Amino acid sequence: MIEEEFDAIVIGAGMSGNAAAYTMASHGLKVLQLERGEYPGSKNVQGAIMYANMLEKIIPDFRDDAPLERHLVEQRLWVMDDTSHTGFHYRSDDFNEAKPNRYTIIRAQFDKWFSRKVREAGATVLCETTVTELVRDAKGKVIGVRTDRAGGAIYADVVVLAEGVSGLLGTRAGLREMPKPETVALAVKEMHFLPEEVIEQRFGLKGDEGCVIEAVGTISRGMAGLGFLYTNKESISLGIGCLVSDFATAMESPYALLDALKNHPSIRPLIAGSEVKEYAAHLIPEGGHKAIPQLFGDGWVVVGDAAQLNNAVHREGSNLAMTSGRIAAEAIVQVKSRNNPMTKRNLTLYKAMLDKSFVVKDLRKYKDIPALLHTNSSNFFTTYPQLISQAAQNFMRVDGTPKIEKEKATTAAFIKARSRWGLVSDAVRLAFAWR
Ligand SMILES: Cc1cc2nc3c(=O)[nH]c(=O)nc-3n(C[C@H](O)[C@H](O)[C@H](O)COP(=O)(O)OP(=O)(O)OC[C@H]3O[C@@H](n4cnc5c(N)ncnc54)[C@H](O)[C@@H]3O)c2cc1C
């Protein structure tokens, strides 16, 4: 198939793989990138919010030609019960800045653009090519890959595994364990198409401004989960995800959850009259810091979702993917520039650099939150959202009941549902997990 030898082979053309391939190629390394999809992005799913700062560190002038949808000026965080939502909304004109901070994107278009940049930087990109196996030498060092194309192995000094959350290659090669059902979420998403001006009217937007809604509550039926609605130029991405282990225990179907979300009285008017053109389902790593596997070894590094680098608490993944891809590439460039071999010892540099970045610092900070939310999911995702809604309604409804009695009724409802000790214990555990 390919006779030449490469400095690096990158497996996967998602956010992490493209960041790694671009960074190495633009530093003059001879890079081969292999992607199983028909084109980069054809297999990839994201909400999708893209974080500009992390892309700027790779391609500073990306705004000149990247396919961006809307820049975000408003974020709504909703706690929902079956008929209501209680919201925290933040909107600021400060986000209408020359270089906006967050954008919505459509991955199929964005990944194609990113891949074009990778090729322009000098890398060879081959699509419709699935890597089937890592090739090792007699001492176990990874020295290349085999693919589903005819021909033999392709060799490189280092292989970057950017193969996404399932990470089958890394697992099969014994580099890491298969992600466990309790550390990965399954998310389903639909694209609802509407005229641009309808989206702008419904969300109070002008021009390229965008708004996102993220929601927790009874929509996940007692499971740890999140619903989301992101505005694109002419479409709305609507989705919901919960832990795979919760889906299995509760015998719930993701499609049923998404249908219920679409019919929720707070969501239905926002998507009314839309045409659904796309449907996708994908896993998200949610195990946090504890789920991060070994990140490097003799002749290999792992980046992005394949390394389980995803901040479920802040709903960030693509920025961790781009940053880990870039940092792995920078470490490889440094090892190469010193004419050192790509051994486990030398590639420790990648982990040392990643540990200093926001990626590992953030995951370490919130290391106890995923487990806390998952083990107490019915309290956090059903009981409290229902109580918050009751309290808000009690406060809003004017019916001649003296306010002092309303306050007592709200307090009594919380104590009845969770007991004084239960409330204190939940608050303390949450505070400790967040510290
Ligand atoms: C529904 C949903 C919503 C999300 N929303 C957001 C969001 O709003 N913001 C955010 O920052 N993150 C979000 N994420 C997370 C984000 O999508 C991921 O963190 C990010 O895509 C990870 O990038 P990656 O390059 O590591 O993996 P991927 O993007 O999954 O790319 C992996 C690539 O490897 C290829 N591949 C796999 N195996 C092989 C093989 N053997 N040979 C060749 N190629 C292979 C795949 O085809 C794919 O192209 C969301 C995820 C989901 C599922």
The ligand as an SDF file (V2000), in Angstrom:
LIG
                    3D

 53 58  0  0  0  0  0  0  0  0999 V2000
  -23.9540   14.2570   21.3770 C   0  0  0  0  0  0  0  0  0  0  0  0
  -22.6090   14.8560   21.7240 C   0  0  0  0  0  0  0  0  0  0  0  0
  -22.5230   16.2050   22.0000 C   0  0  0  0  0  0  0  0  0  0  0  0
  -21.2840   16.7680   22.2980 C   0  0  0  0  0  0  0  0  0  0  0  0
  -21.2310   18.1160   22.4790 N   0  0  0  0  0  0  0  0  0  0  0  0
  -20.0310   18.7010   22.6970 C   0  0  0  0  0  0  0  0  0  0  0  0
  -19.9370   20.1120   22.7300 C   0  0  0  0  0  0  0  0  0  0  0  0
  -20.9220   20.8110   22.5440 O   0  0  0  0  0  0  0  0  0  0  0  0
  -18.7180   20.6600   22.9380 N   0  0  0  0  0  0  0  0  0  0  0  0
  -17.6030   19.8960   23.0950 C   0  0  0  0  0  0  0  0  0  0  0  0
  -16.5110   20.4610   23.2750 O   0  0  0  0  0  0  0  0  0  0  0  0
  -17.6450   18.5550   23.0330 N   0  0  0  0  0  0  0  0  0  0  0  0
  -18.8330   17.9400   22.8330 C   0  0  0  0  0  0  0  0  0  0  0  0
  -18.8950   16.5800   22.6960 N   0  0  0  0  0  0  0  0  0  0  0  0
  -17.6470   15.7950   22.8360 C   0  0  0  0  0  0  0  0  0  0  0  0
  -16.8210   15.8680   21.5690 C   0  0  0  0  0  0  0  0  0  0  0  0
  -17.5960   15.5090   20.4630 O   0  0  0  0  0  0  0  0  0  0  0  0
  -15.6190   14.9380   21.6750 C   0  0  0  0  0  0  0  0  0  0  0  0
  -14.9340   15.1940   22.8760 O   0  0  0  0  0  0  0  0  0  0  0  0
  -14.6620   15.0920   20.5020 C   0  0  0  0  0  0  0  0  0  0  0  0
  -15.3120   14.8210   19.2980 O   0  0  0  0  0  0  0  0  0  0  0  0
  -13.4790   14.1410   20.6530 C   0  0  0  0  0  0  0  0  0  0  0  0
  -12.6420   14.2420   19.5280 O   0  0  0  0  0  0  0  0  0  0  0  0
  -11.6950   13.0450   19.1430 P   0  0  0  0  0  0  0  0  0  0  0  0
  -10.9000   13.4830   17.9790 O   0  0  0  0  0  0  0  0  0  0  0  0
  -10.9540   12.5780   20.3380 O   0  0  0  0  0  0  0  0  0  0  0  0
  -12.6720   11.8430   18.7400 O   0  0  0  0  0  0  0  0  0  0  0  0
  -13.6770   11.7840   17.5070 P   0  0  0  0  0  0  0  0  0  0  0  0
  -14.1650   13.1200   17.1350 O   0  0  0  0  0  0  0  0  0  0  0  0
  -14.6720   10.7320   17.8800 O   0  0  0  0  0  0  0  0  0  0  0  0
  -12.7750   11.2560   16.2970 O   0  0  0  0  0  0  0  0  0  0  0  0
  -12.2700    9.9570   16.2350 C   0  0  0  0  0  0  0  0  0  0  0  0
  -12.0070    9.6450   14.7670 C   0  0  0  0  0  0  0  0  0  0  0  0
  -11.2790    8.4310   14.6560 O   0  0  0  0  0  0  0  0  0  0  0  0
  -11.7940    7.6770   13.5680 C   0  0  0  0  0  0  0  0  0  0  0  0
  -11.4370    6.2660   13.8130 N   0  0  0  0  0  0  0  0  0  0  0  0
  -11.8290    5.4830   14.8490 C   0  0  0  0  0  0  0  0  0  0  0  0
  -11.2730    4.2630   14.7600 N   0  0  0  0  0  0  0  0  0  0  0  0
  -10.5050    4.2750   13.6350 C   0  0  0  0  0  0  0  0  0  0  0  0
   -9.6750    3.2980   13.0150 C   0  0  0  0  0  0  0  0  0  0  0  0
   -9.5160    2.0810   13.5360 N   0  0  0  0  0  0  0  0  0  0  0  0
   -9.0330    3.6330   11.8640 N   0  0  0  0  0  0  0  0  0  0  0  0
   -9.1860    4.8790   11.3360 C   0  0  0  0  0  0  0  0  0  0  0  0
   -9.9550    5.8390   11.8840 N   0  0  0  0  0  0  0  0  0  0  0  0
  -10.6040    5.5460   13.0290 C   0  0  0  0  0  0  0  0  0  0  0  0
  -13.2880    7.9720   13.6210 C   0  0  0  0  0  0  0  0  0  0  0  0
  -13.9220    7.6880   12.3850 O   0  0  0  0  0  0  0  0  0  0  0  0
  -13.2860    9.4580   13.9630 C   0  0  0  0  0  0  0  0  0  0  0  0
  -13.2210   10.2700   12.8180 O   0  0  0  0  0  0  0  0  0  0  0  0
  -20.1150   15.9670   22.3870 C   0  0  0  0  0  0  0  0  0  0  0  0
  -20.2040   14.6030   22.1280 C   0  0  0  0  0  0  0  0  0  0  0  0
  -21.4310   14.0460   21.7810 C   0  0  0  0  0  0  0  0  0  0  0  0
  -21.5020   12.5740   21.4710 C   0  0  0  0  0  0  0  0  0  0  0  0
  1  2  1  0
  2  3  1  0
  2 52  2  0
  3  4  2  0
  4  5  1  0
  4 50  1  0
  5  6  2  0
  6  7  1  0
  6 13  1  0
  7  8  2  0
  7  9  1  0
  9 10  1  0
 10 11  2  0
 10 12  1  0
 12 13  2  0
 13 14  1  0
 14 15  1  0
 14 50  1  0
 15 16  1  0
 16 17  1  0
 16 18  1  0
 18 19  1  0
 18 20  1  0
 20 21  1  0
 20 22  1  0
 22 23  1  0
 23 24  1  0
 24 25  2  0
 24 26  1  0
 24 27  1  0
 27 28  1  0
 28 29  2  0
 28 30  1  0
 28 31  1  0
 31 32  1  0
 32 33  1  0
 33 34  1  0
 33 48  1  0
 34 35  1  0
 35 36  1  0
 35 46  1  0
 36 37  1  0
 36 45  1  0
 37 38  2  0
 38 39  1  0
 39 40  1  0
 39 45  2  0
 40 41  1  0
 40 42  2  0
 42 43  1  0
 43 44  2  0
 44 45  1  0
 46 47  1  0
 46 48  1  0
 48 49  1  0
 50 51  2  0
 51 52  1  0
 52 53  1  0
M  END
$$$$
